[in-house]
């Protein structure tokens, strides 16, 4: 218990807490960005899939 109190009273404790908070914020921002990009990326590839399928179906219809 004394070791924890000494750690918090020294300058290392507050610095460690500040870095922990900054790291948590960076992780939250990264996860938000990845989620956002993942959603828009899914829509992008879904549109390409739809257009490719439509083009294939149209080409296949002309060949018959």
HELIX and SHEET records of a PDB file:
HELIX    1   1 UNK A    2  UNK A    9  1                                   8    
HELIX    2   2 UNK A   11  UNK A   63  1                                  53    
END                                                                             
